[in-house]
Amino acid sequence: MPPLIPSDPLDLHADSRKTNKAHGNETSGKDIPNPILLEVFKNRFTSICEEMGVTLNRTAFSPNIKERRDFSCALFDANGAMIAQAAHIPVHLGSMPLSVKAAIDAVEFEQGDMVMLNDPYKGGTHLPDITIVAPVFDPESLSPAKPGAGKKIPRQNRPRFFVANRAHHADVGGMSAGSMPLSSSLFQEGVIIPPLKIVKKGQLDKDLMTLFLNNVRTPQEREGDFSAQIMANLTGIRRIRELVKKYSLPEVKRYATSLMDYSETITRKKIASIPDGVYEFEDRLDDDGKGTKDIHIHVILTIKGDGATLDFRHSHAQVTGSVNAVFSITLSAVIYVFRTLIKEDIPFNAGCFKPISLITKKGTIVDAVFPAAVAGGNVETSQRVVDTVLGALEKALPGQIPAAGQGTMNNLTVGGMDLRTHTPFAYYETLGGGMGATATNNGENAVHSHMTNTLNTPVEALEYSYPFLVTQYAIRKHSGGGGKFCGGDGMIREMRMLGPAEMTVLSERRIHPPHGIDGGKPGACGNNYIIRNGRKKIMPGKFHAQLKKGDTLGIETPGGGGYGRP
């Protein structure tokens, strides 16, 4: 098998002096960057990540990736600081850098290596989200280590950049199909992957891949998605090498640093425009699916000058069920909220993190400790953290913050044996709902909002790939909260099973509705139900069930909150 990565990379130092002279720039970090080149590099870095995403999207096997686009791609510097990320999944924004740094700390990268990991306690989110990290070297880094150097890699032998992508795999093992179970321990949720080399010096580690594929329900689909992730990283490596060849390594590094400084400056400017003060807010999760109800998330937001501190230490203790969030999830949600406040077209990078301080307490719902179950923390608790931080900001910025959106991803997993092909299947979906109204507009209907940025799986793709028949797919009329401006309506999806299957639903806002603002009414709570033999049975927000041929699963998603008195 030929190496996946060529052993003779482009000369990253070629024509460096010529390039610097041509642009009239020295590579000293003290120089003021050329504003035109700054904009060029901003778009070049982002386009690299976008092209990685296109490669991943078009070569993936699973509808979850190629239809819903549940993935993210990003570019990092030698220390694991994020330079740029494509506009993919917000819940990956703050967490992927922690995975990259975990990979850097755990392994010694060589030319042609790629590391995979999904451990939520090493920068991951939940087990279905698998990250693959690849280094970008220059020719000097390929020289052999000096005798007696031991395992420590000389500075010049270290990667100059990293590319990474994270994709949600529809099944990674665990106690129920789709790997989003009503679990009480991380061990029940699937295969836990610490940072391990899936590609070594350009060669796929077939033993490691075989071990993983033997522990999942849909190995062929998983192998195809892994290949797509590897190809996405190869695309990123190729493009960053081309960029360095054109501008020189020092020049690219200089503008990467300048863009981080720029993002930090704009973020600080926005925070400085918020009145200084202490703002407090609390919201709640319905339950954990294991008996614990009214799980509160509490934030104390302190704005002082151009910095923001968010204290979550008074939040609920971690629970038995799977709605616990690891620190990286809470960080992602907080950074996302502050990024939405900024109107300027800045790149999302490490600079956005610097003005914001996060204080949590270990063992709480927002900073769980191993081996707490976390499958739902990534998708449900992240949404509630957003609602909580926005609630605090609304006190500081009245009239500028929207009412609460649906506040859930309505996670649905279905698995079993497809009787049409006599092969196993695993389906995962998140469903859109109503967005909250603003002080000037109604909320959008039936869309993904906040921490999810995926698409809905089209009916045609769904029925082609799985043994389902979609019997209803519609906007849930009048589910948005009333007000001067109304919240967006949720949606309804009903699916009839064409064979026996097992299913799990993890959803929120079935008890506590999305709140309105300034007299606006709350949005309608969501509903889950099963229709069997013509009888409709209402189900809780989190449940696992065995379905028979002919059974219909229905999900009505919440509406958004209203704004202002009707």
C-alpha angles and dihedrals in degrees: 000000000000117000115272090223123042115248092220106062122189116281100260092193096051114130092353095144091045092050094049092050091047091057095039092236132130118208097235110128089225094067120102107247121241105258092217093052089045089060091044092053092045090058095040093053092046093046090055089057092044092051090050087054093050090051092049093046096050098043100041121109103209125079087224090070105025096042107024093032094218096173143089135210129200146170124227138188125240092278095049096259111146115248098179142345130196119244094267128118117354093205087064094052100091099022104055094066088057090054091050091050090048089054092048091051094046106047142032106238121220131183109289097019126134125185126206128197141158104174106137089207091058099055097294128123108216130335099265089061104083119186124204117197126194130185127227113214133188123222094264090058090061094065114111119261116260117260112274093020091121119196095324109108114227112243093248090053094061126102116269095208140003131217122199142173133192123204132181109237114209092227134015098166125263134128098312137031113272094029095250098109136163086256134168097197137035089239090067094055102069145276112344110215119194117196103300133161108252089173120038119192090335096314124109113239097236094184093056091045092050091050091053096044091052089061100052133075098230107038098164093054092045092051090051092050091048090053090051091052091050091049090050090056091048088055091052093048092051094049096047089050090052090050092050092046090055099044105019128251096267091050094051092047090048094054092043088057092044091053091052089051090048093051090048091051094051092045091051090047090055094047090048088058090061112089112257112253148096117280124186133194139163132197132173143227115224096233145310097249090247102079104282113117137187097026105190127214112198128189133185108197117199119191115193120166109309096340134084128204122193118195116197097166094115093060123117120285116258113279139219095252128073100265093096114123124211119224094262091060093052090047091051092051094049095047090047092055094051091045090057090058092061116087096186118098097245125158115253104241144131091293091071090062099054101077093049126079122193123201119191138160120236114245096032131118090261097045108030123184128224130310096018115131110256109169092113097036092076094053107027109024091045088059092051092049087056091050090049096049092045088051090056092046091051088066090054096040108032113192094019103077123074126234117261117292124216090294097210140075094217092224115209126183124179126178143164140101118324103224091199093065101013090234130121119256137192122193128191128184141166117205128217126233142173124320120220119260121248132216089268108027146037117252121260119260126241100350137133111255141183115353096017122064100170130123125243115257106255115244091240093053091044095052092042094052102036139037094254135114115209106220098174133019112164148129112274100236121223094005093119117094117259124243144117080301117024128227118247120267123250125230140247125223123178123182128187116212116235090197141005116300143161120235141187128197124196109184141148140200090058091120108015109049126217106272127239127221133234095002096325115142122247120257120254117272118247126253134211122196145164123217113207124170090348094306121117118217120191112224130201124257092263120035146137121217143170111234127204129214107283096025116131124215116205130190125185110190125214125265124233126259122264127241124226130356115306 
